[in-house]
Amino acid sequence: MMKRSARPSAGSKPADPHHPPPGGSRKIGRPSKKHRAPYDIETVTAAAVRVFNRHGYEAASMEDVARETGITKSSLYYHVSGKEELLARALERGFKWLLGVLEEPGAKSGTPLERLRHIVYRSVIITLEFVQEVELLQRVKGNTPTERQAMVRRRRFDREVAALVRQAAAAGQIDAAVDAALLTRLIFGMGNSITQWYRHEGRLKPEQIADTVSRLVFQGIVQGVAEGPARDPQG
Protein backbone atom coordinates (compact mmCIF):
# COMPACT_ATOMS: atom_id res chain seq x y z
CA MET A 1 0.00 0.00 0.00
CA MET A 2 1.47 3.34 -1.00
CA LYS A 3 1.94 5.99 1.66
CA ARG A 4 0.43 9.33 0.92
CA SER A 5 2.78 12.28 1.18
CA ALA A 6 2.18 14.52 4.16
CA ARG A 7 0.27 17.64 3.43
CA PRO A 8 1.70 20.95 4.57
CA SER A 9 0.04 22.26 7.70
CA ALA A 10 -2.49 25.00 7.38
CA GLY A 11 -0.93 28.42 6.94
CA SER A 12 2.48 27.08 5.94
CA LYS A 13 4.12 28.19 2.66
CA PRO A 14 5.46 25.72 0.12
CA ALA A 15 9.25 25.43 -0.03
CA ASP A 16 10.87 27.84 -2.47
CA PRO A 17 13.81 26.15 -4.22
CA HIS A 18 15.32 29.57 -5.01
CA HIS A 19 15.30 30.72 -1.37
CA PRO A 20 16.50 27.86 0.86
CA PRO A 21 15.76 28.08 4.59
CA PRO A 22 18.39 29.44 7.03
CA GLY A 23 21.24 26.99 7.33
CA GLY A 24 20.26 25.24 4.13
CA SER A 25 22.33 24.93 0.98
CA ARG A 26 22.79 28.06 -1.13
CA LYS A 27 23.23 28.22 -4.85
CA ILE A 28 26.84 28.71 -5.88
CA GLY A 29 27.52 31.89 -7.83
CA ARG A 30 27.76 35.64 -7.37
CA PRO A 31 26.38 36.65 -3.94
CA SER A 32 23.03 38.38 -3.88
CA LYS A 33 22.93 42.15 -3.48
CA LYS A 34 22.04 41.66 0.20
CA HIS A 35 25.16 39.59 0.83
CA ARG A 36 27.63 41.70 -1.19
CA ALA A 37 29.80 44.26 0.56
CA PRO A 38 28.41 47.78 0.04
CA TYR A 39 30.38 50.10 -2.23
CA ASP A 40 30.11 53.64 -3.50
CA ILE A 41 32.25 56.12 -5.39
CA GLU A 42 34.42 56.80 -2.33
CA THR A 43 35.28 53.15 -1.72
CA VAL A 44 35.92 52.68 -5.45
CA THR A 45 38.23 55.72 -5.47
CA ALA A 46 40.11 54.46 -2.40
CA ALA A 47 40.60 51.11 -4.12
CA ALA A 48 41.86 52.84 -7.27
CA VAL A 49 44.46 54.75 -5.22
CA ARG A 50 45.81 51.48 -3.83
CA VAL A 51 45.89 49.87 -7.26
CA PHE A 52 47.58 52.84 -8.97
CA ASN A 53 50.27 52.99 -6.28
CA ARG A 54 50.82 49.23 -6.42
CA HIS A 55 51.02 48.79 -10.20
CA GLY A 56 51.61 52.32 -11.47
CA TYR A 57 48.84 54.27 -13.20
CA GLU A 58 49.89 53.31 -16.72
CA ALA A 59 50.07 49.59 -15.96
CA ALA A 60 46.91 49.41 -13.85
CA SER A 61 43.61 48.46 -15.46
CA MET A 62 39.94 48.81 -14.61
CA GLU A 63 39.96 45.05 -14.15
CA ASP A 64 42.55 45.50 -11.37
CA VAL A 65 40.34 48.10 -9.70
CA ALA A 66 37.30 45.85 -10.00
CA ARG A 67 39.23 43.00 -8.41
CA GLU A 68 40.36 45.28 -5.57
CA THR A 69 36.78 46.35 -4.84
CA GLY A 70 35.27 42.91 -5.31
CA ILE A 71 32.76 44.05 -7.91
CA THR A 72 32.45 43.53 -11.64
CA LYS A 73 34.14 45.82 -14.11
CA SER A 74 30.78 46.74 -15.60
CA SER A 75 29.67 47.92 -12.17
CA LEU A 76 32.64 50.31 -12.05
CA TYR A 77 31.39 52.07 -15.16
CA TYR A 78 28.17 52.82 -13.33
CA HIS A 79 30.23 55.22 -11.16
CA VAL A 80 32.97 56.51 -13.48
CA SER A 81 33.64 56.84 -17.18
CA GLY A 82 37.05 55.20 -17.01
CA LYS A 83 40.50 55.02 -15.47
CA GLU A 84 41.39 58.68 -15.96
CA GLU A 85 38.31 59.86 -14.11
CA LEU A 86 39.31 57.59 -11.24
CA LEU A 87 42.77 59.19 -11.27
CA ALA A 88 41.23 62.68 -11.21
CA ARG A 89 39.02 61.75 -8.27
CA ALA A 90 41.95 60.16 -6.44
CA LEU A 91 44.20 63.20 -6.86
CA GLU A 92 41.40 65.57 -5.85
CA ARG A 93 41.14 63.80 -2.48
CA GLY A 94 44.67 64.94 -1.63
CA PHE A 95 44.61 68.30 -3.42
CA LYS A 96 41.42 69.43 -1.73
CA TRP A 97 43.09 69.43 1.67
CA LEU A 98 46.65 70.25 0.63
CA LEU A 99 45.63 73.40 -1.23
CA GLY A 100 43.14 74.13 1.52
CA VAL A 101 46.05 74.66 3.91
CA LEU A 102 46.84 77.89 2.07
CA GLU A 103 43.36 79.20 2.93
CA GLU A 104 43.46 78.38 6.64
CA PRO A 105 43.56 81.34 9.07
CA GLY A 106 47.06 80.39 10.22
CA ALA A 107 48.31 80.68 6.64
CA LYS A 108 46.58 84.01 6.08
CA SER A 109 47.43 86.02 9.19
CA GLY A 110 50.56 86.70 11.21
CA THR A 111 54.15 87.35 10.20
CA PRO A 112 55.55 85.60 7.11
CA LEU A 113 57.51 83.26 9.38
CA GLU A 114 54.43 82.36 11.44
CA ARG A 115 52.44 81.69 8.29
CA LEU A 116 55.26 79.56 6.86
CA ARG A 117 55.49 77.52 10.06
CA HIS A 118 51.76 76.87 9.89
CA ILE A 119 51.88 75.73 6.26
CA VAL A 120 54.81 73.38 6.82
CA TYR A 121 53.26 71.80 9.91
CA ARG A 122 49.80 71.40 8.41
CA SER A 123 51.16 70.07 5.11
CA VAL A 124 52.84 67.23 6.98
CA ILE A 125 49.62 66.47 8.85
CA ILE A 126 47.67 66.37 5.58
CA THR A 127 50.33 64.17 3.98
CA LEU A 128 50.00 61.68 6.84
CA GLU A 129 46.20 61.74 6.74
CA PHE A 130 46.11 61.18 2.96
CA VAL A 131 49.41 59.34 2.65
CA GLN A 132 48.35 57.13 -0.27
CA GLU A 133 46.82 60.01 -2.22
CA VAL A 134 49.96 62.12 -1.74
CA GLU A 135 52.11 59.18 -2.82
CA LEU A 136 50.02 58.91 -5.98
CA LEU A 137 50.45 62.64 -6.61
CA GLN A 138 54.22 62.17 -6.45
CA ARG A 139 54.02 59.46 -9.09
CA VAL A 140 52.24 61.43 -11.81
CA LYS A 141 54.40 61.96 -14.88
CA GLY A 142 52.34 64.35 -16.99
CA ASN A 143 51.42 61.76 -19.62
CA THR A 144 47.68 62.49 -19.51
CA PRO A 145 45.60 65.68 -19.24
CA THR A 146 44.69 64.78 -15.65
CA GLU A 147 48.34 64.31 -14.70
CA ARG A 148 49.35 67.58 -16.35
CA GLN A 149 46.61 69.44 -14.52
CA ALA A 150 47.81 67.91 -11.25
CA MET A 151 51.36 69.10 -11.89
CA VAL A 152 50.10 72.64 -12.59
CA ARG A 153 48.21 72.70 -9.31
CA ARG A 154 51.20 71.41 -7.38
CA ARG A 155 53.47 74.05 -8.92
CA ARG A 156 50.97 76.70 -7.85
CA PHE A 157 51.28 75.47 -4.26
CA ASP A 158 55.09 75.58 -4.47
CA ARG A 159 55.05 79.10 -5.93
CA GLU A 160 52.87 80.45 -3.13
CA VAL A 161 55.09 78.92 -0.47
CA ALA A 162 58.26 80.21 -2.19
CA ALA A 163 56.76 83.70 -2.25
CA LEU A 164 56.16 83.47 1.48
CA VAL A 165 59.78 82.35 2.01
CA ARG A 166 60.94 85.48 0.16
CA GLN A 167 58.70 87.66 2.34
CA ALA A 168 60.15 86.11 5.49
CA ALA A 169 63.68 86.69 4.17
CA ALA A 170 62.87 90.32 3.29
CA ALA A 171 61.55 90.82 6.83
CA GLY A 172 64.82 89.50 8.26
CA GLN A 173 63.08 86.49 9.81
CA ILE A 174 65.02 83.82 7.98
CA ASP A 175 68.43 83.63 6.35
CA ALA A 176 68.22 85.69 3.15
CA ALA A 177 71.07 83.67 1.63
CA VAL A 178 68.76 80.67 1.27
CA ASP A 179 67.24 80.37 -2.22
CA ALA A 180 63.45 80.46 -1.81
CA ALA A 181 62.63 77.96 -4.56
CA LEU A 182 65.31 75.55 -3.38
CA LEU A 183 64.16 75.76 0.22
CA THR A 184 60.58 75.08 -0.81
CA ARG A 185 61.62 71.96 -2.73
CA LEU A 186 63.75 70.72 0.16
CA ILE A 187 61.02 71.28 2.73
CA PHE A 188 58.37 69.41 0.80
CA GLY A 189 60.84 66.84 -0.45
CA MET A 190 61.43 65.91 3.19
CA GLY A 191 57.71 65.88 3.89
CA ASN A 192 56.89 63.84 0.79
CA SER A 193 59.46 61.19 1.67
CA ILE A 194 57.24 60.30 4.63
CA THR A 195 54.89 58.48 2.27
CA GLN A 196 57.58 55.85 1.69
CA TRP A 197 57.77 54.67 5.29
CA TYR A 198 54.85 55.99 7.34
CA ARG A 199 52.27 53.50 8.63
CA HIS A 200 49.13 54.53 10.48
CA GLU A 201 49.65 51.74 13.01
CA GLY A 202 53.25 52.81 13.75
CA ARG A 203 54.49 54.22 17.06
CA LEU A 204 54.86 57.82 15.83
CA LYS A 205 51.80 60.05 15.86
CA PRO A 206 51.25 62.53 13.01
CA GLU A 207 51.72 65.47 15.38
CA GLN A 208 55.12 64.15 16.48
CA ILE A 209 56.31 63.80 12.90
CA ALA A 210 54.98 67.23 11.86
CA ASP A 211 56.62 68.86 14.89
CA THR A 212 59.96 67.20 14.12
CA VAL A 213 59.89 68.29 10.48
CA SER A 214 59.05 71.84 11.55
CA ARG A 215 61.91 71.95 14.06
CA LEU A 216 64.41 70.58 11.57
CA VAL A 217 63.39 73.18 8.99
CA PHE A 218 63.11 76.29 11.10
CA GLN A 219 65.95 75.78 13.53
CA GLY A 220 68.16 75.67 10.47
CA ILE A 221 66.93 78.80 8.71
CA VAL A 222 65.69 81.20 11.40
CA GLN A 223 67.94 84.22 11.46
CA GLY A 224 70.37 84.15 14.38
CA VAL A 225 70.14 80.38 14.80
CA ALA A 226 71.48 79.16 11.46
CA GLU A 227 75.07 78.01 11.34
CA GLY A 228 77.64 79.11 8.77
CA PRO A 229 78.06 77.40 5.42
CA ALA A 230 78.83 73.71 5.56
CA ARG A 231 82.42 72.73 4.85
CA ASP A 232 83.51 70.00 2.48
CA PRO A 233 84.72 67.16 4.74
CA GLN A 234 87.30 66.26 2.08
CA GLY A 235 88.70 69.78 1.98
N, C-alpha and C positions, 0 to 999 in steps of 0.2 A: 504494500500500500504506500503510495507516494505521500510524503509529508508536504503540507502546504506551507509556503513561505510566510513568515510572520509579517503581519501588517504593521506599518508604522503607527505609533500611538496617536491619538487625536491631538491635533495642534502641532505635531512635529513636522519639520520640513524635510523633503527628500534630500539625500546627499547630493552635493554639487561636486562633480569630478574636477571642476576647474578651481575650486576653493576648498582644499582639504581642511579638516578640522585641526585645531591647535595640536602640535606634536606629531601630526601626520606627515606623510611624504609630500614634498613640494616639487613641482616641475622644475627640471634643470634648464637654465637659460638666464637671460638678463633679468636682474631683480626688478620687481615691480617698482613703480614710482614711490610707493610708500616705504619700501625697504632700501632705496638708494640714498646715498649721502646727499644732503642738500647742497646746491651750488648756485652761485650768482656771479655777476661780473667781477666782483672784488676777489672772490676765491679763484676764479679763472685767471685774473691778472696776477695774483700772487703766485700761482702755479707757473705762469709764463716767465716770471722773473727768475724763479729757480731753474727752469729749463734753459733759458737764455744764458744764465751764468754758468751752468754746467756744460753746455755743448757749444756755446758761442751763438750769437744771434743768426749768423749766416748759415750755420750747420743745423740749427734747430728747425723742427718742422711742426706743423699744426698737429700732426699725429703724436709727436712727443708731448705736446701740451695736453692733448686729450688723454693720453696714457697717465700723465701726472695727476690730472683731475679725476680720472676714473669715469669719464663720460665719453660718448662717441664724438668723433670729429664733426659729424653733421650737427651735433648739439652745440658745438663751439660757435658755429656760424650763425646760430640764433642770437648770440651776444655780440659778436664782432665780425667785421668784414674779412679779416685775414690777419696774418702775422704782424704786419706793420702797424695796424691799429693796436694790437696787443702791446707792441713795443712803445707806442706813443702813450698808452695808458700807464704802462709800467714806469716810464720816465717821469710822467707827470706826478706820480705819487711822491717821488723824491723832490722834484723841482718845486712843487707847491709849498713845501715847508722850508726848503733851503732858501728860495728867493724870498719867502715870507719873513725870514730873519731880518732882512734889510728894512722891513716895514715895522718892526717891533719898536716900541717906545725907547728901549735901551739903545737902539741903533740910530734913533732920530734925534735924541737930545743928549746934552752933556758935551764934554770936551772931545776933540777928535780921538784922543787916546782912550777915553772911557767908552766911546762908541765902538772903537776897534776891539777893545777887550770883550765887549758884549758879543760882537759878531763872531769872533774866534771861538769863544766858549759855546755859544748857542749852535754854531755850525758843527762842532764836534758832537754835541748832544743829538742833533738831527741826524748826523751820519750814523750814530749808534742805534738810533731808533729805526732808521730805514736803511740798515747796513746793506741789505741785498740790492735795494734800488740804487743806492749810491755806487755800489760795485758795478752794477750794470751801466750806469752813466759813465763810469771810467772806461768801459770797454767799447763804447761807440766809436766808430771809425770814420763816420761821415760818408758812408757808401749809399745811404738812402736819404730821401727828403726828411724823414723823421730824425735821423741821426744828425743831419746837418743843422736842423733847427735846434736840436739839443745842444750842439756845440756853440751855436750863437748865443743861446741863453746862458750857458755857463761862462762864456767870455764876458757877457754883460756883468755877471756877478763879480768876476775877477777885476773888471775895470772899476767898478764902484768901490771895491775894497782898496784897490791901489790908489784911487783918488783920496780916500780917507787916510791912507798911510802918508801921502804927500802933505795933507793938511796937518797931520800930527808932527811931521818933520818941520814944516814951516813954523809951527807954534813952539818949536824947541822941546817937544815932549818925547821925541825919539831921535835916535842918531840920524842926522841928515845925510850921512855918508852911505846909508843903506839904500840901494836901488829899490824903489817902490814896487815895480813889477816883479822883480826877483824875489823880494820878501813875500809878496802875495803868493807866488808859486810855491815857495818853500813852506809857508805856513800851511797851505791847503794840501800840499804834497804829504806833509807829515800827518795831517788829519785823515787824508784819503787812504793812507797805508793801513789805517786801523781796520779797514774792511777785510784785509787779508788774514787777520788773526783773531779778531774779536768774536766772542761767543756770548750770547745772552746769559747762558748758565755759568759763565766764568766767575772768578772771585772778585774781579774789579767792577765796580758800579760805574755807570756812565758819567756821573758827576766827578768821580775820582779821576777818570781819564781826561775829561774836559779840563779839570783844574790843573792837571799835570801839564797838558799841552799849553795851556795859557801861561803857566809859570815859565816853562822852557822858552816860550816865544818872548815874553815881555821882560823877563829878567835879563835877556840878552840884548834888547834893543832900547830899553828905557834910558834916556839921557842921564848920565851920571852913574849908571850901573854897568854899562857895557864896558868890556875890556878892550884893549888895543887890538890891532890887527893880528891875526894868527900868524905864527912863524912856521916856515917850512922845516919839519923835523930833520930833513936831510941837509939843510943848509946851516 
